[in-house]
Amino acid sequence: MNDWRKRIRINLNWKLLLMSLIVNTITIANVVLLTPGIEIANYTHGLFIFLAIGLGLLNTFVKPILQLITIRLLFFTYGLVLIVVNAAILYLLHAIFKTLVIDSIWAALLGGIFMGLISTFLDYIFGVTPPLGYVQTLQEEEAT
């Protein structure tokens, strides 16, 4: 009767999910602190958690679609279009959470730069995204 449960096995890494939430929280807090045109209205500590969850969902579902749409521009601009993609993610976050106030497109672009740099740095520091050599070593070990 529960045979389908044995065949379908969902692996959810709670540590990775928690670390991703922490990275997104630190990222959105630093983007708000460092970018002159991005502010939080009605500041609460719990708001950063909701913003981090929203950022994580947008990065999971919307960002790959935007990157797929702009893949040709990615090669022509040497990756600078990723700043525009990050700015679009910030604008979508602003559309979902009205407490995140973005004054202008220039503030969103500067926030996109900060968001890309900070999240990439924190992903590698906290181990959310392992280095490429580590992934290749794991794949080689699994093959043997």
Buried (B, 14 or more C-beta within 10 A) or exposed (E): EEEEEEEEEEEEEEEEEEBBBBBBBBBBBBBBEBBEBBBBEEEEEEBBBBBBBBBBBBBEEBBEEBBEEBEEBBEEEEEEBBBBBBBBBBBBBBEBBEBBBBEEEEBBBBBBBBBBBBBEEBBEEBBBBEEEEEEEEEEEEEEE
